[in-house]
Amino acid sequence: MFRIAAGVTAVVFLVLFVILLVAGRAYVTTYGVAPSDGADFLARRAAPLFAGLAVMLWLLRGLPVGTARDGVCYGLATVWFGIAATGVYEFTMGQAEATILIAATAEVIGGAVFVLVRRR
């Protein structure tokens, strides 16, 4: 299970890397946020974080049950839940449209998957 979750997440993060790097402005508008030079700048700056996570997950997808895998799972759960929380927060503050809640739902599922596969 962990191998599949890590592999799928690596691919998702790689796609996010490409989107944020080359089309950050378009990505921001998906959530009803007005595009700006600042948002585009931050998207490009965040892109390598997703690339790094993708590489790490791809290379670590064969980790056996143990402390290292626990760390990866809890770290990824934190990433997913944190991204979801910021989306919900921005929606409640009126900064993003309801489409962010679709993403937040998927992100909560991503976090839950890593909590569940930690010891399987």
N, CA and C of each residue as an Amber inpcrd file, in Angstrom:
protein
   360
   0.8090000  -1.2040000   0.0000000   0.0000000   0.0000000   0.0000000
   0.8550000   1.2720000   0.0000000   1.8980000   1.2920000   0.8520000
   2.7600000   2.4650000   0.9260000   3.4010000   2.7380000  -0.4310000
   3.8430000   1.6890000  -1.0830000   4.5070000   1.8350000  -2.3840000
   3.5880000   2.5480000  -3.3820000   2.3370000   2.1590000  -3.4090000
   1.3710000   2.7710000  -4.3300000   1.1110000   4.2250000  -3.9340000
   0.8740000   4.4720000  -2.6410000   0.6010000   5.8360000  -2.1700000
   1.7790000   6.7600000  -2.4630000   2.9790000   6.2860000  -2.2210000
   4.1650000   7.1030000  -2.4710000   4.3490000   7.3550000  -3.9610000
   4.1430000   6.3380000  -4.7760000   4.2980000   6.4950000  -6.2250000
   3.2780000   7.4500000  -6.8180000   2.0230000   7.2900000  -6.4290000
   0.9650000   8.1840000  -6.9400000   1.2180000   9.6150000  -6.4820000
   1.5850000   9.7820000  -5.2260000   1.8560000  11.1260000  -4.7080000
   3.0610000  11.7490000  -5.4060000   4.0730000  10.9470000  -5.6960000
   5.2410000  11.4580000  -6.4250000   4.8240000  11.9930000  -7.7890000
   3.9550000  11.2720000  -8.4740000   3.4850000  11.7190000  -9.7910000
   2.6580000  13.0010000  -9.6520000   1.7690000  13.0430000  -8.6700000
   0.9570000  14.2510000  -8.4410000   1.8710000  15.4480000  -8.1520000
   2.8770000  15.2560000  -7.3120000   3.7880000  16.3510000  -6.9730000
   4.6180000  16.7750000  -8.1850000   4.9770000  15.8250000  -9.0330000
   5.7130000  16.1710000 -10.2470000   4.8470000  17.0190000 -11.1790000
   3.5820000  16.6640000 -11.3000000   2.6480000  17.4480000 -12.1210000
   2.4910000  18.8480000 -11.5260000   2.3470000  18.9320000 -10.2080000
   2.2440000  20.2490000  -9.5630000   3.5010000  21.0720000  -9.7900000
   4.6500000  20.4400000  -9.7310000   5.9090000  21.1390000 -10.0140000
   5.8530000  21.7970000 -11.3910000   5.4830000  21.0330000 -12.4000000
   5.4500000  21.5600000 -13.7730000   4.4210000  22.6850000 -13.8870000
   3.2360000  22.4660000 -13.3400000   2.1800000  23.4840000 -13.4320000
   2.6140000  24.7720000 -12.7370000   3.1260000  24.6600000 -11.5270000
   3.5270000  25.8620000 -10.7930000   4.6960000  26.5740000 -11.4540000
   5.5740000  25.8130000 -12.0650000   6.7350000  26.4160000 -12.7090000
   6.3710000  27.1590000 -13.9850000   5.5140000  26.5660000 -14.8020000
   5.2410000  27.1600000 -16.1170000   3.8730000  27.8390000 -16.2300000
   2.9530000  27.5290000 -15.3230000   1.6070000  28.0910000 -15.4460000
   1.0220000  28.4670000 -14.0890000   1.8550000  29.0420000 -13.2450000
   1.4020000  29.4200000 -11.9090000   0.2220000  30.3600000 -11.9090000
   0.2350000  31.2850000 -12.8370000  -0.8540000  32.2570000 -12.9390000
  -2.1770000  31.5650000 -13.2510000  -2.1400000  30.6310000 -14.1760000
  -3.3580000  29.8870000 -14.5410000  -3.8300000  29.0150000 -13.3800000
  -2.9020000  28.4190000 -12.6600000  -3.2450000  27.5710000 -11.5190000
  -3.9750000  28.3810000 -10.4490000  -3.4860000  29.5550000 -10.1590000
  -4.1020000  30.4090000  -9.1460000  -5.5400000  30.7530000  -9.5210000
  -5.7790000  31.0170000 -10.7910000  -7.1350000  31.3930000 -11.2170000
  -8.1190000  30.2360000 -11.1000000  -7.6180000  28.9940000 -11.0470000
  -8.4860000  27.8240000 -10.8560000  -9.3170000  27.9750000  -9.5910000
  -8.7620000  28.6260000  -8.6000000  -9.4330000  28.7820000  -7.3150000
 -10.0920000  30.1420000  -7.1500000 -10.1890000  30.8820000  -8.2440000
 -10.8610000  32.1740000  -8.2070000 -10.0260000  33.2780000  -7.6010000
  -8.7280000  33.0740000  -7.5410000  -7.8260000  34.0940000  -7.0070000
  -7.3040000  34.9200000  -8.1780000  -7.3120000  36.2220000  -8.0140000
  -6.8400000  37.0990000  -9.0810000  -5.3580000  36.8610000  -9.3380000
  -4.9880000  36.6650000 -10.5960000  -3.5720000  36.4620000 -10.9080000
  -2.7830000  37.7470000 -10.6660000  -1.5440000  37.5680000 -10.2700000
  -0.6800000  38.7300000 -10.0410000   0.7650000  38.2930000 -10.2120000
   1.6340000  39.2830000 -10.3480000   3.0600000  38.9790000 -10.4390000
   3.5520000  38.3010000  -9.1640000   3.0180000  38.7180000  -8.0240000
   3.4210000  38.1400000  -6.7430000   3.0260000  36.6720000  -6.6330000
   1.8040000  36.3590000  -7.0470000   1.3420000  34.9680000  -6.9970000
   2.1600000  34.1070000  -7.9480000   2.4590000  34.6430000  -9.1110000
   3.2630000  33.9180000 -10.0970000   4.6740000  33.6730000  -9.5520000
   5.2370000  34.6720000  -8.9160000   6.5600000  34.5460000  -8.3050000
   6.5710000  33.4530000  -7.2360000   5.5710000  33.4780000  -6.3390000
   5.5080000  32.4820000  -5.2760000   5.2730000  31.0810000  -5.8240000
   4.4750000  30.9570000  -6.8770000   4.2440000  29.6480000  -7.4940000
   5.5510000  29.0810000  -8.0390000   6.3170000  29.9080000  -8.7430000
   7.6020000  29.4410000  -9.2770000   8.5690000  29.0800000  -8.1520000
   8.5540000  29.8360000  -7.0600000   9.4360000  29.5430000  -5.9270000
   9.0240000  28.2500000  -5.2210000   7.7330000  27.9580000  -5.1630000
   7.2490000  26.7430000  -4.4940000   7.4260000  25.4980000  -5.3630000
   7.5020000  25.6640000  -6.6660000   7.5780000  24.5280000  -7.5880000
   8.6940000  23.5450000  -7.2370000   9.9280000  24.0020000  -6.9770000
  10.9880000  23.0410000  -6.6590000  10.7340000  22.2210000  -5.3850000
   9.9490000  22.7620000  -4.4590000   9.6020000  21.9810000  -3.2660000
   8.8320000  20.7260000  -3.6670000   7.9000000  20.8930000  -4.5900000
   7.1360000  19.7350000  -5.0610000   8.0160000  18.7760000  -5.8520000
   8.9510000  19.2980000  -6.6150000   9.8730000  18.4300000  -7.3570000
  10.7240000  17.6150000  -6.3820000  11.2260000  18.2600000  -5.3580000
  12.0360000  17.5550000  -4.3630000  11.2550000  16.4790000  -3.6350000
  10.0330000  16.7960000  -3.2430000   9.1900000  15.8020000  -2.5880000
   8.8890000  14.6400000  -3.5300000   8.6530000  14.9430000  -4.7960000
   8.3700000  13.8900000  -5.7770000   9.5560000  12.9360000  -5.8980000
  10.7500000  13.4830000  -6.0000000  11.9540000  12.6480000  -6.1220000
  12.1320000  11.7960000  -4.8650000  12.0130000  12.4170000  -3.7000000
  12.1760000  11.6580000  -2.4550000  11.1610000  10.5270000  -2.3590000
   9.9070000  10.8290000  -2.6370000   8.8710000   9.7980000  -2.5470000
   9.1100000   8.6770000  -3.5400000   9.5060000   9.0340000  -4.7470000
   9.7500000   8.0030000  -5.7540000  10.8780000   7.0730000  -5.3000000
  11.9380000   7.6520000  -4.7780000  13.0780000   6.8470000  -4.3580000
  12.8160000   6.0610000  -3.0730000  11.9240000   6.5620000  -2.2390000
  11.6430000   5.9180000  -0.9510000  10.4110000   5.0120000  -0.9770000
   9.8000000   4.8610000  -2.1160000   8.5380000   4.1210000  -2.1640000
   8.6720000   2.6660000  -1.7380000   9.8830000   2.1210000  -1.7180000
  10.0910000   0.7420000  -1.2890000  10.4820000   0.5990000   0.1700000
  10.3640000   1.6610000   0.9510000  10.7550000   1.5970000   2.3660000
   9.9810000   0.5170000   3.1160000  10.6770000  -0.2570000   3.9230000
   9.9690000  -1.2380000   4.7490000   9.3290000  -0.5370000   5.9480000
   8.4290000  -1.2480000   6.6110000   7.8100000  -0.7240000   7.8220000
   8.9170000  -0.4140000   8.8240000   8.8290000   0.7410000   9.4510000
   9.8400000   1.1220000  10.4360000   9.8270000   2.6190000  10.6840000
  10.8270000   3.0750000  11.3980000  10.9120000   4.4780000  11.8040000
  11.0040000   5.4180000  10.6020000  11.8090000   5.0630000   9.6090000
  11.9580000   5.9350000   8.4310000  10.6230000   6.0680000   7.7050000
   9.9340000   4.9730000   7.5210000   8.6330000   5.0230000   6.8380000
   7.6180000   5.8080000   7.6580000   7.6450000   5.6380000   8.9850000
   6.7700000   6.4380000   9.8460000   7.0170000   7.9280000   9.6110000
   8.3020000   8.3020000   9.5580000   8.6450000   9.7120000   9.3400000
   8.1420000  10.2290000   8.0160000   8.3120000   9.4430000   6.9640000
   7.8240000   9.8460000   5.6390000   6.3000000   9.9790000   5.6670000
   5.6370000   8.9960000   6.2500000   4.1620000   9.0280000   6.2780000
   3.6310000  10.2140000   7.0770000   4.1860000  10.4340000   8.2610000
   3.7150000  11.5620000   9.0620000   4.0690000  12.9000000   8.4150000
   5.2340000  12.9610000   7.7990000   5.6080000  14.1800000   7.0890000
   4.6650000  14.4730000   5.9340000   4.3520000  13.4570000   5.1380000
   3.4420000  13.6450000   4.0040000   2.0240000  13.9360000   4.4710000
   1.5910000  13.3060000   5.5360000   0.2680000  13.6050000   6.0810000
   0.2110000  15.0690000   6.5010000   1.2870000  15.5570000   7.0990000
   1.3490000  16.9610000   7.5020000   1.2730000  17.8830000   6.2940000
   1.9920000  17.5380000   5.2380000   1.9440000  18.3300000   4.0000000
   0.5170000  18.3770000   3.4750000  -0.0910000  17.1920000   3.2980000
  -1.4430000  17.1390000   2.7270000  -2.4570000  17.8690000   3.6060000
  -2.4540000  17.5800000   4.9220000  -3.4150000  18.2370000   5.8120000
  -3.1670000  19.7390000   5.8900000  -1.9070000  20.1370000   5.8650000
  -1.5780000  21.5650000   5.9060000  -2.0580000  22.3100000   4.6750000
  -1.8630000  21.7040000   3.5060000  -2.3420000  22.3330000   2.2730000
  -3.8690000  22.4300000   2.2990000  -4.5250000  21.3730000   2.7760000
  -5.9890000  21.3910000   2.8720000  -6.4590000  22.4920000   3.8220000
  -5.8010000  22.6050000   4.9560000  -6.1890000  23.6150000   5.9460000
  -6.0490000  25.0290000   5.3920000  -4.9650000  25.2910000   4.6510000
  -4.8170000  26.6320000   4.0960000  -5.8910000  26.9110000   3.0550000
  -6.2750000  25.8870000   2.2950000  -7.3410000  26.0770000   1.3050000
  -8.6710000  26.4120000   1.9620000  -9.0160000  25.6560000   2.9960000
 -10.2690000  25.9240000   3.7150000 -10.2260000  27.3020000   4.3600000
  -9.1060000  27.6460000   4.9440000  -8.9560000  28.9670000   5.5630000
  -9.1630000  30.0750000   4.5350000  -8.5050000  29.9530000   3.3940000
  -8.6290000  31.0040000   2.3720000 -10.0630000  31.0910000   1.8340000
 -10.7480000  29.9590000   1.7720000 -12.1550000  29.9810000   1.3600000
 -12.9990000  30.7200000   2.3990000 -12.8060000  30.3980000   3.6860000
 -13.6080000  31.0490000   4.7300000 -13.3030000  32.5390000   4.8320000
 -12.1030000  32.9380000   4.4310000 -11.7390000  34.3590000   4.4660000
 -12.1660000  35.0880000   3.1920000 -12.7400000  34.3560000   2.2450000
 -13.2070000  34.9810000   1.0130000 -12.1230000  35.1960000  -0.0300000
 -10.9640000  34.5950000   0.1630000  -9.8640000  34.7710000  -0.7920000
  -9.9120000  33.7860000  -1.9430000 -10.6350000  32.6730000  -1.7700000
 -10.7200000  31.6400000  -2.8100000 -12.1670000  31.2170000  -2.9680000
 -12.4860000  30.7290000  -4.1590000 -13.8390000  30.2590000  -4.4420000
 -14.0100000  28.8140000  -3.9720000 -15.2290000  28.3200000  -4.0930000
 -15.5620000  26.9780000  -3.6130000 -14.7610000  25.8720000  -4.2880000
 -14.1900000  26.1300000  -5.4490000 -13.3750000  25.1010000  -6.1090000
 -12.1970000  24.6700000  -5.2340000 -11.7570000  25.5320000  -4.3360000
 -10.6610000  25.1730000  -3.4350000 -11.0870000  24.0460000  -2.4990000
 -12.3900000  23.9470000  -2.2300000 -12.8690000  22.8960000  -1.3360000
 -12.7810000  21.5160000  -1.9840000 -12.8680000  21.4670000  -3.2940000
 -12.6650000  20.1950000  -4.0000000 -11.2200000  19.7480000  -3.8100000
 -10.2980000  20.6830000  -4.0000000  -8.8810000  20.3750000  -3.7950000
  -8.6330000  19.9910000  -2.3420000  -9.2280000  20.7150000  -1.4060000
  -9.0180000  20.4320000   0.0170000  -9.5230000  19.0430000   0.3800000
 -10.6150000  18.6260000  -0.2100000 -11.1320000  17.2770000   0.0380000
 -10.1310000  16.2250000  -0.4340000  -9.5980000  16.4100000  -1.6300000
  -8.5860000  15.4820000  -2.1540000  -7.3440000  15.4950000  -1.2700000
  -6.9760000  16.6470000  -0.7500000  -5.7930000  16.7650000   0.0930000
  -5.9880000  16.0680000   1.4400000  -7.1920000  16.1700000   2.0050000
  -7.4850000  15.4500000   3.2500000  -7.4030000  13.9420000   3.0080000
  -7.9040000  13.4990000   1.8680000  -7.8080000  12.0770000   1.5260000
  -6.3320000  11.6720000   1.4110000  -5.5260000  12.5100000   0.7570000
  -4.0920000  12.2340000   0.6460000  -3.4360000  12.1050000   2.0080000
  -3.7620000  12.9860000   2.9170000  -3.2030000  12.9110000   4.2690000
  -3.6500000  11.6580000   4.9970000  -4.9230000  11.3410000   4.8710000
  -5.4550000  10.1470000   5.5350000  -4.8060000   8.8760000   4.9960000
  -4.5540000   8.8410000   3.7030000  -3.9030000   7.6700000   3.1090000
  -2.5520000   7.4290000   3.7590000  -1.7660000   8.4800000   3.9450000
  -0.4410000   8.2920000   4.5340000  -0.5050000   7.9210000   6.0120000
  -1.5250000   8.3530000   6.7140000  -1.6970000   7.9130000   8.0950000
  -2.0570000   6.4210000   8.1070000  -2.9170000   6.0180000   7.2010000
  -3.3740000   4.6240000   7.1660000  -2.3080000   3.6390000   6.6750000
  -1.4590000   4.0420000   5.7210000  -0.4820000   3.0990000   5.1670000
   0.8240000   3.0590000   5.9640000   0.9270000   3.8380000   6.9790000
   2.1470000   3.9280000   7.7710000   2.6520000   2.5600000   8.2060000
   1.8200000   1.7180000   8.6660000   2.2370000   0.4070000   9.1930000
   1.7810000  -0.7770000   8.3500000   1.3650000  -0.5260000   7.1250000
   0.9010000  -1.6420000   6.2820000   1.8970000  -1.9760000   5.2160000
